[in-house]
Amino acid sequence: MSEQPKETHTWPELAIGLYDKLTGRGAEINYQFDNLEVFVPASTQPDAAQARWKLNGSVVISTRDRA
């Protein structure tokens, strides 16, 4: 009988699961963003204050499966 996949409830769990699955196959993960802007909450409360982070330029991340 195959094992049931673990449910994912947060972005970090999703990222870790994806990374584990891909790196177990020798894959690389890459994304590309131009002028990335992120609003980072100060807490997990729905009305939490946010800090604005802006990257002027590119962040490049990509995927490649070596298997």
N, C-alpha and C positions, 0 to 999 in steps of 0.2 A: 504494500500500500504506500502511495506517495505521501510525503509530508505536506500539510496545508501551508500555504504562504502566510507569513506573519502580516497582520494588518498594519498599515502605515497611517499614522495620525498627525504627524508633523513634517514640516519641510526638512529638518535635519534627518529624520528617519528615512525619508524618501531619498535624500542625497546619499546617505550611508548605504542603503540597500542597493541603489543603482551602482555606486562605486564598487561595492563588494562583488556584485554580479559581473560587472564588466572587467574588473581587474583579475577576477578569478579566471577569466578567459584571455588574459593578457591584453586587454583593451586599454585605450587611452580615451579620456573624456575631454572634449574641447567645446567651448562656447565662444561666440563673438558678440561683443556689445560695442556700440559707438556712442560716446557721450552718455555713459551710464549714470542714471540718477536713482538713488535709493533713499527711501524714507525709513529710518531705523527707529522703532518704538523704544521708549525708555523702560517699558514694562510690558507684561502680557495683558494688561487691561485694555478693553476695547477703545477707551477714550484716552489712551496714554499719549503724552506729548511725544513728538517725533523730531529727530535730528535729520537734516537733509545732507546727504553725501553725494557729491557730483564728481565724476571722473571725466576730465576733458581729454579725450583720446579714445583708445581702444583697449578692451580686455578680450583676449582671444583664447577660447577653450574649444577643443574639438574631440571627436571620437573616432577610433579606428580599432577594429577587431582583428587581432593577429592570429586567432585560432582558425 
